[in-house]
Amino acid sequence: MSERGWALWMLVVFAAAFFLPWEHPRLSGAVTECVALVHWYAREHVILCVLPALLIAGAIGVFISQGAVMRYLGPSAPRPLAYAVASVSGAVLAVCSCTILPLFAGIYKRGAGLGPAVAFLFAGPAINVLAIILTARLLGWELGLARVIAAVGFAIILGLIMHFLFRRQEAQRQAENAAARAEMPPAADDGRPAGQTVALFATMIAILIAANWSANPESPGWWQAIANIKWWLSGGLGLLLALMLWRWMQLSLVNLLAVAAGTVIAAFALPAYPELAMSIALVGLGVVCWRGGGEAKEWMESTWFFTKLILPLLLLGVLIAGALLGRPDHEGLIPSPWVAAALGGEGFFANAVAACAGAFMYFATLT
């Protein structure tokens, strides 16, 4: 940066410190809200949702062969097949809008076309089975069905729009990917046995779903029963994953058992803070895999790449959302009466304003 640039930035910062009315309740409240929302987000979503999703995204980049992604989601795949697979494949993932981002990045990095990848990104949080069941349960099967149709339909439309807008960049990216694959030896894209890959991903996705399973007063009995045993279920699945990693990646059984023991101790000693047990499990798994070398280390390197790429942007987005609109029952810079006045009625203007306002807010998939 030039000396003039430094001087300009110093002047801007000084002017903000000098002239902004920090004592005004609206401005001071917005500062409080943005910090409070980030605090809530870090406690409720990062450890249990985002970090496991980042592990899955890293695994996509290492364990799923590029050929499989290209076959179903690549630019040479039949377009109806690619968009159909992308728009419904999120049905088994109980993920929110932030958790789907690492998974989107994973398949896009493996060679998926931009259009199908965007369709997956848009539809994933809206079409997962838990969200559909809850919508139909609370609001009626008509709205549950409408949610499915709208999620799939708009995902395909948005994917096609993104493909059209960035078709030149996509053509260049796919040409570069094709050249890189041509230089690879034949064994570089073979991947691991399909059965092992399916089992690994099924277990990790099951852990993600179980850890975030929450009860609702209106939920049926079986839903509540699963919520009551969610941590036992998560722990059992974690042990199953450790067994897979020991058998299939030759990781140290002693180290894996040490991580499991630490996780269990934290879970029973502080049952009110499951995030602590999950943190021990995630950090321990990362250390064991990194020290194990080979494919396991590649997994952690891929996960770290997505973490650096995505997590700071997520936290920044939550920070901005808190400053503008605040938490539920609290206000940021934009007063709630303004939103209420703009959203009155059923016309085009009210729906357009609702869409724009919602873009600045964070919603979990079951909200």
SVG drawing of the C-alpha trace seen along z (x, -y; Angstrom):
<svg xmlns="http://www.w3.org/2000/svg" viewBox="-52 -14 56 68">
<polyline fill="none" stroke="black" stroke-width="0.4" points="0.0,0.0 1.3,-3.5 1.9,-6.2 -1.2,-8.0 -3.2,-4.9 -2.0,-4.5 -2.8,-8.2 -6.3,-7.8 -7.2,-4.7 -5.8,-6.4 -8.0,-9.4 -11.1,-7.2 -10.6,-5.3 -10.0,-8.5 -13.1,-10.2 -15.2,-7.1 -13.8,-7.2 -14.4,-11.0 -17.7,-11.6 -19.8,-8.4 -22.5,-8.8 -21.4,-5.7 -23.6,-6.8 -26.8,-6.5 -28.8,-3.4 -29.4,-2.2 -25.7,-2.1 -24.4,-0.8 -27.2,1.8 -26.1,2.9 -22.6,3.4 -23.9,5.5 -26.1,7.5 -23.4,8.4 -21.1,9.6 -23.9,11.5 -25.0,13.2 -21.5,14.3 -21.2,15.6 -24.5,17.6 -23.5,18.9 -20.1,20.1 -21.7,21.9 -24.7,23.4 -23.5,24.2 -19.8,24.1 -18.7,27.1 -21.7,29.4 -22.6,28.4 -19.9,26.6 -16.8,28.5 -18.3,32.0 -19.4,30.7 -15.9,29.4 -14.6,32.9 -17.1,34.4 -16.1,31.8 -12.4,32.7 -13.3,36.4 -15.2,35.7 -12.0,34.2 -9.9,37.3 -12.1,40.4 -14.6,39.8 -13.0,40.4 -13.1,37.5 -14.5,39.8 -17.6,40.5 -18.3,36.7 -17.7,36.1 -20.0,39.0 -23.0,37.6 -22.4,33.9 -19.7,33.0 -20.1,30.9 -20.2,34.1 -23.0,35.7 -26.4,35.5 -27.9,32.3 -31.2,33.7 -29.3,36.4 -26.8,33.9 -29.5,31.4 -31.8,34.1 -29.0,35.7 -27.8,32.4 -31.2,31.1 -32.3,34.2 -29.0,35.5 -29.2,33.2 -32.3,35.0 -30.3,37.2 -28.4,34.3 -29.8,32.5 -27.8,29.3 -28.4,25.6 -27.3,23.0 -23.8,22.6 -23.2,26.3 -23.9,27.0 -21.2,24.6 -18.3,26.9 -20.0,29.8 -20.7,27.5 -17.1,26.5 -16.0,30.2 -18.0,31.4 -17.1,28.2 -13.4,28.7 -13.7,32.3 -15.0,31.2 -18.7,30.8 -20.2,28.3 -21.1,24.9 -24.8,25.3 -25.3,28.7 -23.1,27.6 -25.2,24.5 -28.4,26.6 -27.0,28.8 -26.1,25.7 -29.5,24.2 -31.7,27.3 -29.7,29.0 -30.9,27.1 -34.5,26.9 -35.1,30.5 -33.5,32.5 -35.8,35.2 -36.0,33.7 -37.0,30.2 -39.7,31.7 -41.1,33.9 -41.2,31.0 -42.8,28.6 -45.5,31.2 -46.0,31.9 -46.4,28.3 -47.9,26.6 -49.7,29.5 -48.7,31.9 -49.7,29.3 -46.9,27.0 -44.5,29.9 -45.1,30.9 -44.9,27.3 -41.5,27.0 -40.2,30.0 -41.4,28.8 -40.2,25.3 -36.8,26.3 -36.1,28.7 -37.6,26.3 -35.8,23.2 -32.5,25.1 -32.6,26.2 -33.5,22.8 -30.8,21.1 -28.2,23.6 -29.1,23.0 -28.8,19.3 -25.4,19.6 -24.2,21.9 -25.3,19.3 -23.8,16.3 -20.4,18.0 -20.3,20.3 -17.0,18.9 -15.2,19.2 -16.7,22.7 -15.5,23.7 -12.0,22.5 -12.1,24.3 -13.2,27.6 -10.6,27.4 -7.9,26.9 -9.4,29.8 -9.4,32.0 -5.7,31.2 -4.8,31.9 -6.6,35.3 -4.9,36.2 -1.5,35.8 -2.5,38.1 -1.4,41.7 -4.4,44.1 -4.3,45.1 -4.5,41.6 -8.3,41.4 -9.3,44.9 -10.2,44.0 -10.8,46.6 -13.3,49.5 -16.8,48.2 -18.2,50.1 -15.7,48.5 -16.4,45.0 -20.1,45.4 -19.7,46.7 -17.4,43.8 -19.7,41.2 -22.8,42.8 -21.3,42.9 -20.0,39.3 -23.4,38.0 -25.2,40.1 -23.0,38.4 -23.8,35.0 -27.6,35.8 -27.6,37.4 -25.5,34.6 -27.9,32.0 -31.2,33.9 -33.4,31.7 -36.8,32.4 -39.9,30.3 -43.0,30.1 -45.1,31.0 -42.8,33.8 -44.1,37.4 -43.0,39.9 -40.3,41.7 -38.7,38.3 -38.5,37.5 -37.1,41.0 -34.2,40.4 -33.6,37.0 -33.3,38.6 -30.5,41.0 -28.9,38.7 -25.5,38.5 -25.4,42.2 -26.1,42.7 -23.5,40.1 -20.9,41.8 -21.6,45.2 -21.3,43.9 -18.1,42.2 -16.6,45.5 -17.7,47.2 -15.9,44.5 -12.8,45.0 -12.9,48.7 -13.2,48.0 -10.2,45.7 -8.2,48.2 -9.0,51.1 -9.0,49.2 -6.3,46.5 -4.1,48.3 -4.3,45.5 -3.0,46.1 -5.6,48.0 -4.1,46.8 -4.3,43.1 -7.9,43.6 -8.9,45.2 -7.2,42.3 -9.4,39.8 -12.5,41.9 -11.7,42.1 -11.2,38.3 -14.5,37.8 -16.4,40.1 -14.9,38.6 -15.9,35.1 -19.4,36.2 -20.1,37.8 -18.3,35.2 -20.0,32.2 -23.2,33.5 -24.5,29.9 -21.7,29.0 -21.7,31.5 -19.7,29.1 -16.7,29.9 -16.9,33.6 -17.4,32.9 -14.4,30.6 -12.2,33.2 -13.3,35.8 -12.8,33.5 -9.4,32.2 -8.2,35.6 -9.3,37.1 -7.5,34.4 -4.2,35.0 -4.4,38.8 -5.1,38.5 -2.4,35.9 0.2,38.0 -1.0,41.1 0.2,39.8 -0.9,41.0 -4.6,40.8 -5.6,39.7 -3.2,36.8 -4.5,35.8 -8.0,35.8 -7.0,33.3 -5.1,31.1 -8.2,31.0 -10.3,30.2 -8.0,27.4 -8.1,25.9 -11.9,25.7 -11.8,24.4 -9.5,21.5 -11.6,20.7 -15.1,20.9 -15.1,20.4 -13.9,16.7 -16.5,15.8 -19.3,17.5 -18.3,15.6 -18.1,12.3 -21.6,12.9 -23.1,13.6 -21.4,10.5 -23.0,8.4 -26.4,10.0 -26.3,9.3 -25.4,5.6 -28.2,5.1 -31.1,7.1 -30.0,8.4 -31.1,11.6 -34.7,12.8 -36.5,10.3 -33.7,7.8 -33.0,5.1 -29.9,4.0 -29.5,1.0 -32.7,1.7 -35.7,1.1 -38.3,3.9 -41.2,1.5 -39.5,0.8 -39.5,4.4 -43.1,4.9 -44.3,1.9 -42.5,3.1 -43.8,6.7 -47.5,5.9 -49.8,7.5 -49.2,10.2 -48.1,8.2 -44.9,8.3 -43.2,5.5 -43.8,7.3 -42.4,10.5 -39.4,8.8 -38.6,7.0 -39.0,10.2 -36.6,12.0 -34.0,9.2 -34.4,8.9 -34.1,12.7 -30.8,12.7 -29.2,10.8 -30.6,13.1 -29.4,16.5 -31.9,19.3 -31.1,22.9 -32.7,25.5 -35.5,26.3 -36.3,22.7"/>
</svg>
